[in-house]
Amino acid sequence: MNSKINELSPDFLQLARIALTGRQQDIQLLLHRTSKKFRNSYPELTDALIALLQESPSKAIPLRKQSESPLPVDLDSRLQLLRIEKSQLEHEPILASKVLEPLKQALSERKNTASLLKHGLLPTKSMLFTGPPGVGKTMAAKWVAEKMEKPLLVLDLAAVMSSFLGRTGNNIRYVLDYAKNTECVLLLDELDAIAKRRDDSSEIGELKRLVTVLLQEIDDWPASGLLIAATNHPNLLDPAIWRRFEIVLEFQNPTEPQIEEFIYALLKEEVKSPQIWCKILSKSFLGKSYSDIERLIILARKSAAINDVPLENKIKDLLIVSDNLSHEERIKLACILVNEKIISQRQAQELTGIARNTIRKKTNKL
């Protein structure tokens, strides 16, 4: 018995020491290590610790206990440093498999945390999204939070960047400390604004120290939460930032099939033949981002509503021919437009550059 007590004593003394500091993430890390260490010697204790880690009790849940734990604010401006993203997605995000599969893997890990803990493993706790604006980074973060049934907390960059540079580092600490003790998904958008390369001679020392603060906070992030960072300018990030994230995903402009699927989701309740329109517009919008496509379609809907005309009348104005389309693709597009009686042969020629005689011959063969 004494040998067992001696075996456990150092771990419980360490636990007591950390508990007195109030650092929840350190307590969780120690419990995880203890459960792994004594998995064979004390299986019942290990199972109980794993169950406790899986529950991951927190100080507050934003949507239920805000009155007990208000969102952190900048001490000068009194602006909230975080905002709670409550909007529901109208449709599933349309993402490339190289992006979607790792996200599904991370979600699966969250559903099977107990299995991971039994093998001394932890679920993914940090992800970095890179890519140009409007390609689905924020939408993917919303989707992940929705699937995890957790609120999405978004860093308010304008509020965090204090006029007193030294206070910006404190604001970052406030934000991450709050999120660490809250059941949530935290999104650090525009990461490049606060994590620039420290070898950039144009940046002053205080901003370089801010990167060091951020690195320390990311290292300290508990597995009970999920940290997602996003950037439009990955080349600006400090090299040390990349090593802190377990999963790095590159988002790109949608492909033609993805555009077609996206447009169908936007128009399926708005036009009589959404299948036709999404096929046509997917060629016109090739090379554009999701946000650009959605913006153009919303403008068309507004114009149709104001002028009290069918949406199809205004969607016609969105027809353009991408420079990426081959000669054969232009012929195919012209034939679809004429066959569906969307525009005349003359208009199809002007739009696609394909001769009316060619359009006439091809459409007669269809």
C-alpha positions as CSV (number, residue, x, y, z in Angstrom):
1,M,0.0,0.0,0.0
2,N,2.8,2.4,1.0
3,S,4.5,1.8,-2.4
4,K,1.3,2.7,-4.2
5,I,0.9,5.9,-2.2
6,N,4.5,6.8,-2.9
7,E,4.0,6.1,-6.5
8,L,1.0,8.5,-6.7
9,S,2.1,11.2,-4.3
10,P,4.3,13.2,-6.6
11,D,1.5,13.5,-9.2
12,F,-1.1,14.5,-6.7
13,L,1.2,17.1,-5.1
14,Q,1.9,18.5,-8.6
15,L,-1.8,18.6,-9.3
16,A,-2.5,20.4,-6.0
17,R,0.3,22.9,-6.8
18,I,-1.2,23.7,-10.3
19,A,-4.8,23.8,-9.0
20,L,-3.8,26.5,-6.6
21,T,-2.6,28.6,-9.5
22,G,-6.0,28.3,-11.2
23,R,-4.5,27.4,-14.6
24,Q,-7.1,25.0,-16.0
25,Q,-5.1,24.1,-19.1
26,D,-2.2,22.9,-17.0
27,I,-4.5,20.9,-14.8
28,Q,-6.0,19.2,-17.9
29,L,-2.5,18.4,-19.2
30,L,-1.4,16.9,-15.9
31,L,-4.5,14.8,-15.7
32,H,-4.0,13.6,-19.2
33,R,-0.4,12.6,-18.5
34,T,-1.4,10.9,-15.2
35,S,-4.1,8.8,-16.9
36,K,-1.6,7.7,-19.5
37,K,1.0,6.9,-16.9
38,F,-1.2,4.8,-14.6
39,R,-3.3,3.2,-17.4
40,N,-2.1,-0.3,-16.5
41,S,-1.6,0.0,-12.7
42,Y,-4.9,1.8,-11.9
43,P,-7.4,1.2,-14.7
44,E,-10.4,2.4,-12.7
45,L,-8.7,5.6,-11.8
46,T,-7.6,6.1,-15.4
47,D,-11.2,5.5,-16.7
48,A,-12.5,8.1,-14.2
49,L,-9.9,10.7,-15.2
50,I,-10.6,10.1,-18.9
51,A,-14.4,10.6,-18.2
52,L,-13.6,13.8,-16.3
53,L,-11.4,15.1,-19.2
54,Q,-14.1,14.3,-21.7
55,E,-16.6,16.4,-19.7
56,S,-14.1,19.2,-19.7
57,P,-16.1,21.5,-17.3
58,S,-15.4,25.1,-17.9
59,K,-16.0,28.4,-16.1
60,A,-18.6,29.7,-18.5
61,I,-20.4,28.9,-21.8
62,P,-20.9,32.2,-23.8
63,L,-24.5,31.6,-24.9
64,R,-25.7,30.5,-21.4
65,K,-23.6,32.2,-18.8
66,Q,-22.5,35.6,-20.2
67,S,-23.8,37.4,-17.2
68,E,-21.3,35.4,-15.0
69,S,-18.3,35.8,-17.3
70,P,-18.6,38.9,-19.6
71,L,-16.5,39.1,-22.8
72,P,-13.1,40.7,-22.3
73,V,-12.8,44.4,-23.2
74,D,-10.0,46.8,-24.1
75,L,-9.3,48.9,-21.0
76,D,-9.0,52.1,-22.9
77,S,-11.8,52.0,-25.5
78,R,-14.0,49.6,-23.5
79,L,-14.7,47.8,-26.8
80,Q,-15.3,44.0,-26.6
81,L,-12.3,42.1,-27.8
82,L,-14.4,39.2,-29.0
83,R,-17.7,38.8,-30.7
84,I,-19.9,35.7,-30.6
85,E,-20.9,34.5,-34.1
86,K,-24.4,33.3,-33.9
87,S,-25.5,33.1,-37.5
88,Q,-26.5,29.7,-38.9
89,L,-25.2,28.5,-42.2
90,E,-27.9,28.3,-44.9
91,H,-26.1,25.4,-46.6
92,E,-23.1,23.1,-46.1
93,P,-19.8,24.6,-47.2
94,I,-18.6,23.5,-50.6
95,L,-14.9,22.7,-50.1
96,A,-12.2,20.7,-51.9
97,S,-11.7,17.2,-50.5
98,K,-8.1,18.1,-49.4
99,V,-9.7,20.7,-47.1
100,L,-12.9,18.9,-46.1
101,E,-11.4,15.5,-45.2
102,P,-9.0,16.9,-42.5
103,L,-11.9,19.0,-41.1
104,K,-14.0,15.8,-40.9
105,Q,-11.1,14.0,-39.2
106,A,-10.8,16.7,-36.6
107,L,-14.6,16.5,-35.9
108,S,-14.4,12.8,-35.6
109,E,-11.6,13.1,-33.1
110,R,-13.9,15.3,-31.0
111,K,-16.6,12.7,-31.0
112,N,-14.1,10.0,-30.0
113,T,-12.0,11.8,-27.4
114,A,-12.3,8.9,-25.0
115,S,-10.7,6.5,-27.5
116,L,-7.9,8.9,-28.1
117,L,-7.2,9.4,-24.4
118,K,-7.0,5.7,-23.8
119,H,-4.2,5.6,-26.2
120,G,-2.4,8.6,-24.8
121,L,-3.6,10.9,-27.6
122,L,-5.3,14.2,-27.7
123,P,-7.8,15.6,-30.3
124,T,-6.5,18.3,-32.8
125,K,-6.5,21.6,-30.9
126,S,-5.3,24.1,-33.5
127,M,-5.7,24.7,-37.3
128,L,-4.5,27.3,-39.7
129,F,-6.5,28.3,-42.7
130,T,-4.7,30.1,-45.6
131,G,-5.9,31.4,-48.9
132,P,-7.2,34.5,-50.7
133,P,-10.3,36.4,-49.4
134,G,-13.8,34.9,-50.0
135,V,-12.8,31.3,-50.5
136,G,-14.6,29.9,-47.5
137,K,-12.2,30.1,-44.6
138,T,-14.6,31.8,-42.2
139,M,-17.5,29.7,-43.4
140,A,-15.5,26.6,-42.7
141,A,-14.8,27.8,-39.1
142,K,-18.6,28.4,-38.7
143,W,-19.3,25.0,-40.0
144,V,-16.8,23.3,-37.6
145,A,-18.3,25.2,-34.6
146,E,-21.8,24.3,-35.7
147,K,-20.9,20.6,-36.0
148,M,-19.2,20.7,-32.6
149,E,-22.3,22.4,-31.1
150,K,-20.0,25.1,-29.7
151,P,-20.3,28.9,-30.1
152,L,-17.8,30.5,-32.4
153,L,-15.8,33.4,-30.8
154,V,-14.1,35.7,-33.3
155,L,-11.2,38.0,-32.4
156,D,-12.1,41.6,-33.1
157,L,-8.9,42.8,-34.6
158,A,-9.8,46.5,-34.5
159,A,-10.5,46.4,-30.7
160,V,-7.4,44.3,-29.9
161,M,-4.9,46.6,-31.7
162,S,-4.7,49.2,-29.0
163,S,-3.2,52.7,-29.6
164,F,-0.9,51.7,-26.6
165,L,1.2,49.0,-28.2
166,G,2.1,47.3,-25.0
167,R,-1.6,46.9,-24.2
168,T,-2.2,45.0,-27.5
169,G,-0.2,42.1,-26.1
170,N,-2.3,42.2,-22.9
171,N,-5.4,42.2,-25.1
172,I,-4.3,39.1,-26.9
173,R,-3.7,37.4,-23.5
174,Y,-7.2,38.4,-22.3
175,V,-8.8,36.9,-25.4
176,L,-6.9,33.6,-25.3
177,D,-7.2,33.2,-21.5
178,Y,-11.0,33.8,-21.8
179,A,-11.4,31.3,-24.7
180,K,-9.2,28.7,-22.9
181,N,-11.7,28.6,-20.0
182,T,-14.8,28.6,-22.2
183,E,-16.3,25.8,-24.3
184,C,-16.0,27.3,-27.7
185,V,-14.2,27.5,-31.0
186,L,-11.9,30.6,-31.2
187,L,-11.2,32.1,-34.6
188,L,-8.2,34.4,-35.0
189,D,-9.0,36.1,-38.3
190,E,-6.4,38.1,-40.2
191,L,-3.7,36.4,-38.2
192,D,-1.0,38.1,-40.3
193,A,-1.9,41.5,-38.7
194,I,-0.7,40.2,-35.2
195,A,1.8,37.5,-36.2
196,K,4.1,39.2,-38.8
197,R,7.6,37.9,-39.4
198,R,10.0,39.1,-36.7
199,D,12.8,39.5,-39.2
200,D,10.8,42.3,-40.9
201,S,12.9,45.4,-40.4
202,S,9.9,47.7,-41.0
203,E,8.2,46.4,-37.8
204,I,9.0,48.0,-34.4
205,G,10.1,46.0,-31.4
206,E,6.8,46.1,-29.6
207,L,5.0,44.3,-32.5
208,K,7.8,41.7,-32.6
209,R,7.2,41.0,-28.9
210,L,3.5,40.6,-29.7
211,V,4.4,37.6,-31.9
212,T,6.3,36.1,-29.0
213,V,3.2,36.5,-26.7
214,L,1.0,34.9,-29.3
215,L,3.4,31.9,-29.7
216,Q,3.4,31.3,-26.0
217,E,-0.4,31.5,-25.8
218,I,-0.8,29.0,-28.7
219,D,1.6,26.6,-27.1
220,D,-0.5,26.9,-24.0
221,W,-3.8,26.1,-25.7
222,P,-5.8,23.3,-24.1
223,A,-7.1,20.3,-26.0
224,S,-10.5,20.9,-24.6
225,G,-11.0,23.9,-27.0
226,L,-10.3,24.4,-30.7
227,L,-8.2,27.3,-32.0
228,I,-8.6,28.2,-35.7
229,A,-6.5,31.0,-37.3
230,A,-7.0,32.4,-40.8
231,T,-4.9,34.5,-43.0
232,N,-5.1,36.0,-46.5
233,H,-1.3,36.6,-46.6
234,P,0.6,33.5,-45.4
235,N,3.9,34.9,-46.7
236,L,3.7,37.6,-44.0
237,L,3.5,35.1,-41.1
238,D,6.4,34.5,-38.8
239,P,8.0,31.1,-39.6
240,A,7.5,30.0,-36.0
241,I,3.8,30.4,-36.3
242,W,3.5,27.6,-38.8
243,R,4.9,25.0,-36.4
244,R,2.3,25.8,-33.7
245,F,-0.6,24.5,-35.8
246,E,-1.3,20.8,-36.0
247,I,-3.3,21.2,-39.3
248,V,-2.6,23.7,-42.0
249,L,-5.2,23.9,-44.8
250,E,-4.9,25.9,-48.0
251,F,-8.2,27.2,-49.4
252,Q,-8.4,28.1,-53.1
253,N,-10.9,29.7,-55.5
254,P,-13.6,27.2,-56.3
255,T,-13.5,24.9,-59.4
256,E,-16.2,24.9,-62.0
257,P,-18.1,22.0,-60.4
258,Q,-17.9,23.7,-57.0
259,I,-19.2,26.9,-58.4
260,E,-22.0,25.0,-60.1
261,E,-22.9,23.4,-56.7
262,F,-22.7,26.8,-54.9
263,I,-24.9,28.6,-57.4
264,Y,-27.5,25.9,-57.3
265,A,-27.6,26.3,-53.5
266,L,-28.2,30.1,-54.0
267,L,-30.7,29.8,-56.8
268,K,-32.7,26.6,-56.2
269,E,-35.6,28.5,-54.6
270,E,-35.3,31.6,-56.8
271,V,-35.5,30.5,-60.4
272,K,-37.5,28.0,-62.4
273,S,-34.5,26.1,-63.9
274,P,-31.7,26.3,-61.3
275,Q,-29.9,23.3,-62.9
276,I,-29.5,25.2,-66.2
277,W,-28.5,28.5,-64.7
278,C,-25.9,27.0,-62.3
279,K,-24.3,25.2,-65.3
280,I,-24.2,28.4,-67.4
281,L,-23.0,30.7,-64.6
282,S,-20.4,28.3,-63.4
283,K,-18.5,29.0,-66.7
284,S,-19.0,32.8,-66.4
285,F,-17.8,32.9,-62.8
286,L,-14.8,30.7,-63.2
287,G,-11.8,32.3,-61.3
288,K,-14.0,34.2,-58.9
289,S,-14.3,33.5,-55.1
290,Y,-17.4,32.3,-53.3
291,S,-18.0,35.8,-51.8
292,D,-17.7,37.5,-55.2
293,I,-20.2,35.1,-56.7
294,E,-22.7,35.5,-53.8
295,R,-22.3,39.3,-54.0
296,L,-23.2,39.4,-57.7
297,I,-26.2,37.1,-57.3
298,I,-27.5,39.1,-54.4
299,L,-27.2,42.3,-56.4
300,A,-29.1,40.7,-59.2
301,R,-31.8,39.6,-56.8
302,K,-32.1,43.2,-55.4
303,S,-32.3,44.6,-58.9
304,A,-35.0,42.1,-59.9
305,A,-37.0,43.0,-56.8
306,I,-36.8,46.7,-57.3
307,N,-37.8,46.5,-60.9
308,D,-40.4,43.8,-60.3
309,V,-39.1,41.5,-63.0
310,P,-38.2,37.8,-62.9
311,L,-34.7,37.1,-61.5
312,E,-33.7,35.4,-64.8
313,N,-33.9,38.8,-66.5
314,K,-31.2,40.2,-64.3
315,I,-29.1,37.0,-64.1
316,K,-28.6,37.4,-67.9
317,D,-26.6,40.5,-67.2
318,L,-24.1,38.4,-65.2
319,L,-23.2,36.3,-68.3
320,I,-19.6,36.8,-69.2
321,V,-17.0,34.4,-70.8
322,S,-13.9,33.6,-68.8
323,D,-10.6,33.9,-70.6
324,N,-9.9,30.4,-69.2
325,L,-12.6,28.8,-71.4
326,S,-11.3,26.8,-74.4
327,H,-12.8,27.1,-77.9
328,E,-14.8,23.9,-77.4
329,E,-16.1,25.1,-74.1
330,R,-17.2,28.4,-75.7
331,I,-19.1,26.4,-78.4
332,K,-20.8,24.3,-75.7
333,L,-21.8,27.4,-73.7
334,A,-23.2,29.1,-76.8
335,C,-25.3,26.0,-77.6
336,I,-26.7,25.8,-74.1
337,L,-27.7,29.5,-74.1
338,V,-29.4,29.2,-77.5
339,N,-31.1,25.8,-76.8
340,E,-32.5,27.0,-73.5
341,K,-33.7,30.1,-75.3
342,I,-31.9,32.3,-72.8
343,I,-30.3,34.5,-75.5
344,S,-30.4,34.6,-79.3
345,Q,-27.8,33.2,-81.7
346,R,-26.6,36.8,-82.4
347,Q,-26.2,37.5,-78.6
348,A,-24.5,34.1,-78.1
349,Q,-22.0,35.1,-80.9
350,E,-21.3,38.5,-79.2
351,L,-20.9,36.8,-75.8
352,T,-18.7,33.8,-76.8
353,G,-17.0,34.9,-80.0
354,I,-18.3,31.8,-81.7
355,A,-19.7,32.3,-85.3
356,R,-23.5,32.1,-85.6
357,N,-23.0,29.5,-88.4
358,T,-21.0,27.3,-86.0
359,I,-23.6,27.7,-83.3
360,R,-26.4,26.9,-85.7
361,K,-24.7,23.7,-86.9
362,K,-23.8,22.5,-83.4
363,T,-27.3,23.2,-81.9
364,N,-29.0,21.3,-84.8
365,K,-26.9,18.3,-83.9
366,L,-28.0,18.3,-80.3
